[in-house]
Amino acid sequence: MHIEALETGLRALDASLPCEGCGAIDLLAVDSHHRLAVVDVDTGADDTLLLRGLAHFDWVTRNVPNLRRMYRTEAVDFSLRPRVFLVAPRLSWMVRCAARQIIAPRIVWCTYRAVALPGVVGIVIDADRADA
């Protein structure tokens, strides 16, 4: 995944970061303001993506001391609350309704689609970001 397709200045810190009790974070990143970002990706319109993203947000906020040690050489402002990016090909109506009621964290939804290219399948992040 070209993470800059989600947002300019976003860069990856770690992939498949294990989180006790809630599965691995697909991608832990940092944005251009040095704020941590949880990026979770799903290949379908699975309503559990929202719960997974919120669980990972909770895990990150509870494990700041460990993350500070793990990424001490990175420019990360651990005083800022992490961001959450949830990426899926489409979003169910129920998830959109539920996400609108969540005050914090602000969730950035991005939809994607597969594009057939000669010899390879590409992924395009659609410009009409589906912020809830």
Secondary structure, DSSP 8 states (H G I E B T S, - for coil): --GGGTSTT-EEEEEEE--TTT--EEEEEE-TTS-EEEEEE-SS--THHHHHHHHHHHHHHHTHHHHHHHTTTS---TTS--EEEEEES---HHHHHHHHT--SS-EEEEEEEEEEETTEEEEEE-SS----
